[in-house]
Amino acid sequence: MIYEFSTKDMSDLLYDDLSTIQDNTGENTESVLQTPTTESKFPCRVIETPLESVNRTNNGVPILKTFQVSIEHWDNKQRFCMEMANNTDKQLQKRNFTRTNSSPIIFDQITKKYRFITTYEVRYNALTNSFCYIR
């Protein structure tokens, strides 16, 4: 039976995987699904809603999908944001995700924290229920 892996499934998987990462604090870093506020716990990762596109179908059922997701890394110092992104890379590589883009590090005037955004891609194969490298 083919399992239709959804955007919600991908978001849940990312949340579970990224919530296990220990960064510069030695504790698991907070993962959230919304932009942090001044009341938020830092450091944190923001998981944007994954973008899903169907590459191949069989009788209308998606059998190959591409998922793209942006992860925001928030912390007090730029270098900690870069460390967090590196740790995200390592965690997502276990599932065959590839980093495809990075943004410049930006200082947020409201939270007084730095934000570094990285973008990742992976393909999901419904026939094998597995993730495949894009490149």
Buried (B, 14 or more C-beta within 10 A) or exposed (E): EEEEBBBEBBBEBBBEBBBEBEBBEEEEBBBBEEBBEEEBEBBBBBBBEBBBEEEEEEEEEBBBBBBBBBBBBBBEEBEBBBBBBBBBBEBBEEBBBBBEEEEEBBEBEEBEBBBBBBBBBBBBBBEEEEBEEBE
